Amino acid sequence: MNILIKSATIIDSKSEFHNTTQDVLIENGVITKIAKRVTNPKNYQEIKLENLHISQGWFDSSVSFGEPGFEERDTILNGLKTAAASGFTAVALNPNTNPVIDSNADITFINSKAHRNVVTLLPIGALTASSKGIDLAELYDMNTAGAVAFYDYKKPISNPNLMKIALQYASNFDGLVCSFPQEHKISGNGVMNENITSTTLGLKGIPALAEELQVARDLFLLEYTGGKLHIPTISTATSVALIREAKKKKLDVTCSVAIHNLYFTDEALNDFNTHFKVLPPLRTQTDVDALIEGVKDGTIDMVTTDHNPIDVEQKKVEFDYAEYGSIGLESAFGALQNIFTLKKTIEILTKGKSRFGVTATSINVGEKSNITLFNPDTKYTFSKQDIVSKSNNTIFENETLKGKVYGIISNNKVHLNS
């Protein structure tokens, strides 16, 4: 693949050309020249786009695609197309499929479906067999097949001894254990945040305590066992404080937050729109403020779309019975720019790679091209026309967002949005 990118503003703090506008020549997938003006004597494909900006390729630590078993929600190939169109060059895929991804063969299957794609797919294996929370899955075998972490997606490990054993066992091969932060005995049959809004709407609540007890328990276990722990999609102010303290103790813990938990509060549920039914639930403004501060000061290591396509039959029902989840890849860039500066947004979108075994490459001569192309200033109202996913369950419908993605260059391939 040979391409000449013309007049692109480079946003990459690891590049010597950071915050400058340059031409970038890519030959056989490697950046060979960066200069104010690069000639094109070999008649390579040129990319010239309005207000073009480029950065290191973006990474998402939590996406779901459905396949195998839930192809009506989305497929792996269309999910990767969605990721590419949204600016992501690498995504970590959750194991919430049917059957659950919990063996060497399952990881091999996932890798084969994504082979030679422009987007790098990083499979996450289930932590327990069939994600039932009873016995550990084949962690080492999945690791040898290419699993980058182990996680029972949105299913807490209720048995603390099982979590203890998981941390100890995975540490033998430097495995990353993920633990969903919710204590089911506290959350019960709740469907939204327990607060004045849930009382007003007459919906059963999920107390912040349900998350915080689980976070505190897992941090105590990590301190006892050692190992590597990732806590995905925290949502409360106290969770941020607990993890901040754990990091001061030098525990090997990271955490993420979903973009929608930075953007909306539980008051968004006033009209019972099931697109706003997510897990963990939308919380209060106090929680949102603490989460944003946690992202800014580095307590929260990564921000995820938590992209989770759900077919319409599972969403267009009474609120109590609707499935949790929202798609989020397509709206990620525009939503983040409504909260953070461009510099911080790009930092967020390129963080977390090393935790999941991805080597970051900067925009410098000699580096492999792993680049996202975008216009940071375009404002638009997000609608179904902006959705590439097979499912339309977006929490950001009708939101005014800022920033459009042009495409990506990765794995010696290019994807440009039409």
C-alpha positions in Angstrom: 0.0 0.0 0.0 1.5 3.4 -1.1 -0.3 6.6 -0.2 0.5 10.3 0.0 -1.4 12.2 2.6 -1.5 15.9 1.8 -1.7 18.9 4.2 -2.6 17.0 7.3 -2.3 18.5 10.8 -0.6 15.9 13.0 -2.0 15.5 16.5 0.5 13.1 18.2 2.6 14.1 21.2 5.1 11.3 20.4 5.7 12.8 16.9 8.4 15.4 16.2 5.8 17.0 13.9 3.1 17.3 16.6 0.7 20.3 16.0 2.2 21.0 12.5 0.7 20.6 9.0 2.7 18.2 6.8 2.5 15.9 3.9 3.0 12.2 4.9 4.3 9.6 2.4 3.5 6.0 3.2 5.2 3.2 1.2 4.5 -0.5 1.7 2.7 0.4 4.9 5.6 2.3 6.4 6.0 6.1 6.8 9.0 7.1 4.6 8.8 10.9 4.5 7.2 13.7 6.4 7.6 17.3 5.1 5.8 20.5 4.4 5.7 19.5 0.8 6.2 16.0 -0.6 6.2 15.4 -4.4 4.4 12.4 -5.9 6.6 11.2 -8.9 5.3 7.6 -8.6 1.7 8.7 -8.9 0.6 7.2 -5.6 -2.9 7.6 -4.4 -3.3 11.0 -2.7 -5.5 11.8 0.2 -6.7 15.4 0.2 -9.5 16.2 2.6 -11.0 19.4 4.1 -9.4 20.4 7.4 -7.6 17.0 7.5 -6.1 16.0 10.9 -4.3 12.7 11.7 -3.3 10.9 14.8 -2.1 7.6 16.0 -4.8 4.9 15.4 -7.5 4.8 18.0 -8.2 1.9 20.4 -11.4 0.7 22.1 -11.0 -1.8 25.0 -14.7 -3.0 25.0 -16.8 -3.8 21.9 -19.4 -6.5 21.2 -20.4 -7.7 17.8 -22.7 -10.7 18.4 -21.1 -13.3 16.1 -21.1 -16.2 16.7 -24.7 -16.8 17.7 -26.2 -13.3 17.6 -25.6 -12.4 14.0 -28.9 -10.5 13.9 -27.2 -7.9 16.1 -24.1 -7.7 14.1 -21.3 -9.8 12.5 -17.6 -9.6 13.0 -16.9 -8.3 9.6 -19.5 -5.6 9.7 -18.4 -4.7 13.3 -14.9 -4.2 12.0 -16.2 -2.1 9.2 -18.0 0.0 11.8 -14.8 0.3 13.8 -12.9 1.4 10.8 -15.5 4.0 9.8 -15.4 5.3 13.3 -11.6 5.8 13.4 -10.6 2.7 15.4 -7.6 0.7 14.2 -7.8 -1.8 17.1 -10.7 -3.1 19.2 -10.9 -5.6 22.0 -13.9 -8.0 21.4 -16.0 -9.2 24.4 -16.9 -12.9 24.7 -20.7 -12.4 25.0 -21.6 -14.6 22.1 -23.5 -17.9 21.8 -21.6 -20.0 22.6 -19.5 -17.9 24.9 -15.9 -17.5 23.7 -14.2 -19.7 26.4 -11.7 -22.0 24.6 -8.6 -22.1 22.4 -10.8 -23.1 19.4 -13.1 -20.1 20.0 -10.3 -17.6 20.1 -8.8 -19.2 16.9 -12.2 -18.9 15.2 -12.5 -15.2 16.1 -8.9 -14.5 14.9 -9.6 -16.3 11.6 -12.7 -14.1 11.0 -10.7 -11.0 11.4 -7.6 -12.2 9.5 -5.9 -9.5 7.3 -8.6 -6.9 8.2 -7.7 -3.2 8.3 -8.8 -3.2 11.9 -6.8 -5.3 14.4 -9.2 -7.5 16.4 -8.1 -8.5 20.0 -10.2 -11.3 21.4 -11.1 -11.3 25.1 -11.8 -14.8 26.4 -14.4 -15.6 29.1 -13.1 -15.7 32.7 -15.3 -18.6 33.7 -16.6 -21.6 31.7 -19.6 -20.3 29.6 -19.4 -17.1 31.7 -21.5 -18.9 34.4 -19.2 -17.8 37.3 -18.7 -21.4 38.6 -15.4 -22.7 37.2 -12.5 -21.0 35.6 -12.3 -21.2 31.8 -9.3 -22.5 29.9 -7.3 -19.3 30.5 -3.9 -20.5 29.6 -5.1 -22.2 26.4 -6.9 -19.1 25.3 -3.9 -17.0 26.1 -1.7 -19.2 23.8 -4.3 -18.8 21.1 -4.2 -15.0 21.3 -6.7 -13.9 24.0 -5.6 -10.5 25.4 -7.7 -10.6 28.6 -10.4 -12.6 30.4 -13.8 -11.2 31.3 -17.4 -12.4 31.8 -18.9 -9.5 30.1 -21.3 -7.6 32.4 -21.5 -10.6 34.7 -19.9 -10.1 38.1 -17.9 -12.9 39.8 -19.9 -13.4 43.0 -17.5 -15.9 44.5 -14.5 -14.0 45.9 -12.4 -17.2 46.2 -12.9 -17.8 42.5 -11.7 -14.3 41.7 -8.7 -14.8 44.0 -7.8 -18.0 42.2 -8.2 -16.3 38.8 -5.8 -13.5 39.8 -3.3 -16.0 41.1 -3.5 -18.4 38.2 -3.4 -15.7 35.4 -0.3 -14.1 37.0 1.7 -17.2 36.0 1.5 -16.0 32.4 1.0 -12.3 32.9 -2.8 -12.6 32.1 -5.1 -9.7 32.5 -8.2 -10.4 34.6 -11.3 -8.2 34.2 -14.0 -8.0 36.8 -17.4 -6.4 36.2 -18.1 -4.1 39.2 -21.5 -5.0 40.5 -22.7 -7.0 43.5 -25.9 -8.7 42.4 -27.2 -9.2 45.9 -27.3 -5.4 46.2 -28.4 -4.6 42.7 -31.2 -7.1 42.7 -33.7 -6.5 40.0 -32.8 -2.9 39.6 -32.9 -1.4 36.0 -31.5 2.1 36.6 -29.6 4.2 39.1 -31.2 4.2 42.6 -32.0 7.9 43.1 -34.8 10.4 43.2 -35.3 9.8 39.4 -35.9 6.1 39.9 -38.4 6.8 42.7 -40.2 9.4 40.5 -40.4 7.0 37.6 -41.4 4.0 39.7 -38.5 1.9 38.5 -36.4 -0.4 40.6 -33.0 1.1 41.4 -29.4 -0.1 41.3 -27.6 1.6 44.2 -24.1 3.0 43.7 -23.2 0.8 46.6 -23.6 -2.3 44.5 -20.7 -1.2 42.3 -18.5 0.2 45.1 -18.7 -3.0 47.2 -17.5 -5.1 44.3 -14.7 -2.6 43.5 -13.5 -2.5 47.1 -13.6 -6.4 47.3 -11.6 -6.8 44.1 -9.0 -4.3 45.2 -8.6 -6.1 48.5 -8.2 -9.4 46.6 -5.7 -7.9 44.2 -3.6 -6.5 47.1 -3.6 -10.1 48.6 -2.8 -12.0 45.4 -0.9 -9.7 43.1 -1.5 -10.1 39.4 -3.1 -7.8 36.9 -6.7 -6.5 37.3 -8.8 -4.4 35.0 -12.1 -3.0 36.2 -14.3 -2.2 33.2 -16.9 0.6 33.0 -17.0 2.1 36.5 -19.7 4.7 37.0 -19.6 6.2 40.5 -17.6 8.9 42.3 -16.7 6.5 45.1 -15.3 3.9 42.6 -13.0 6.6 41.2 -11.8 7.4 44.8 -11.2 3.7 45.6 -9.2 3.1 42.5 -7.2 6.3 43.0 -6.2 5.1 46.5 -5.3 1.6 45.1 -3.0 3.2 42.6 -1.3 5.1 45.3 -0.5 1.7 46.9 1.1 0.7 43.5 -1.5 -2.1 42.8 -1.5 -3.3 39.2 -5.0 -2.1 38.5 -6.5 -0.2 35.5 -10.1 0.8 34.9 -12.3 2.2 32.1 -15.5 4.3 31.8 -18.1 4.2 29.1 -18.5 7.4 27.1 -22.2 7.5 27.8 -21.5 7.5 31.6 -19.5 10.7 31.1 -22.2 12.3 28.9 -25.6 11.6 30.4 -27.2 11.4 33.9 -30.1 9.3 35.0 -32.5 12.2 34.3 -32.2 11.2 30.6 -34.6 8.2 31.4 -37.5 10.5 32.2 -39.3 9.4 29.0 -38.5 5.7 29.5 -36.4 5.5 26.3 -34.8 2.0 26.4 -31.8 3.3 24.4 -30.8 4.8 27.7 -30.9 1.5 29.5 -27.3 0.6 30.0 -25.2 -1.3 32.5 -23.7 0.1 34.7 -26.7 2.6 34.7 -26.4 6.3 34.1 -25.7 8.0 37.4 -26.0 11.5 38.9 -24.2 14.7 37.9 -21.9 14.3 40.9 -20.8 10.9 39.6 -20.4 12.3 36.1 -18.2 15.2 37.4 -16.0 12.7 39.3 -15.6 10.4 36.4 -14.6 13.3 34.1 -12.1 14.4 36.7 -10.8 10.8 37.0 -10.2 10.8 33.2 -8.4 14.1 33.4 -6.1 13.2 36.2 -5.3 9.7 34.9 -7.1 7.6 37.6 -9.3 6.3 34.8 -7.0 4.7 32.3 -9.2 4.4 29.3 -12.6 5.5 27.9 -14.6 2.9 26.0 -17.6 3.1 23.7 -18.8 -0.1 25.3 -20.3 -0.7 21.9 -23.1 -3.3 22.3 -25.5 -3.8 19.4 -28.9 -5.1 20.4 -31.6 -6.1 17.9 -34.8 -4.0 18.0 -36.9 -6.9 19.4 -34.9 -6.7 22.6 -35.1 -2.9 22.9 -38.7 -2.1 21.7 -40.3 -3.5 24.9 -41.3 -2.3 28.3 -38.3 -0.7 30.1 -38.1 -3.4 32.7 -37.7 -6.1 30.1 -35.4 -4.3 27.6 -31.8 -5.5 27.2 -29.0 -3.4 28.5 -26.7 -1.7 26.0 -26.0 0.9 23.3 -23.9 1.0 20.2 -21.2 3.7 20.5 -18.4 3.4 18.0 -19.9 5.7 15.4 -20.6 8.5 17.9 -17.4 8.2 20.0 -15.3 11.0 18.6 -18.1 13.5 18.3 -19.4 12.9 21.8 -15.9 13.1 23.5 -15.2 16.4 21.8 -18.3 17.8 23.5 -16.7 17.0 26.8 -12.9 17.4 26.3 -10.5 19.4 24.2 -9.2 18.0 20.9 -5.8 17.2 22.5 -7.4 15.4 25.4 -9.9 13.6 23.1 -7.1 12.1 21.0 -5.1 11.2 24.1 -8.2 9.3 25.4 -8.7 7.5 22.1 -5.1 6.3 21.9 -4.7 5.2 25.5 -4.9 1.7 26.9 -3.2 -0.1 24.1 -0.3 -1.5 26.1 -2.6 -3.0 28.7 -4.2 -5.1 26.0 -0.9 -6.0 24.3 -1.0 -3.5 21.5 2.2 -1.7 20.5 1.6 2.0 19.9 3.2 3.5 16.8 3.8 7.2 16.5 3.6 9.3 13.3 7.3 9.4 12.6 9.5 8.3 9.7 10.3 4.6 9.9 7.1 3.7 11.8 4.4 1.4 10.5 1.4 3.4 9.4 -1.3 3.2 12.1 -3.3 6.4 11.5 -6.7 7.8 12.0 -7.9 10.6 9.7 -10.5 13.1 10.8 -11.9 16.6 10.8 -12.3 17.9 14.4 -14.5 20.9 13.6 -17.5 19.4 11.8 -20.7 19.7 13.8 -23.8 17.6 13.0 -26.8 16.0 14.6 -26.2 12.3 15.0 -28.9 10.2 13.4 -29.6 6.7 12.0 -27.9 7.8 8.7 -24.6 7.9 10.7 -24.9 4.3 11.8 -22.9 1.6 10.2 -23.8 -1.2 12.7 -26.6 -3.6 11.9 -28.4 -2.5 15.1 -29.7 1.0 15.7 -29.7 1.1 19.5 -27.8 4.3 20.0 -28.0 6.4 23.1 -26.7 9.4 21.1 -29.5 9.7 18.6 -30.4 13.4 17.9 -27.4 14.6 19.9 -25.3 17.5 18.3 -21.8 16.1 18.0 -18.5 17.7 17.0 -16.0 16.0 14.7 -16.2 13.6 11.8 -14.0 10.6 10.9 -12.6 10.3 7.4 -11.1 6.8 7.9 -8.0 4.9 8.9 -4.8 3.5 7.6 -3.6 0.3 9.3 -2.2 -3.1 8.6 -0.9 -2.0 5.2 -4.5 -1.2 4.2 -6.7 1.9 4.0 -10.4 2.5 4.7 -11.9 5.8 3.7 -15.5 6.7 4.4 -17.5 7.5 1.3 
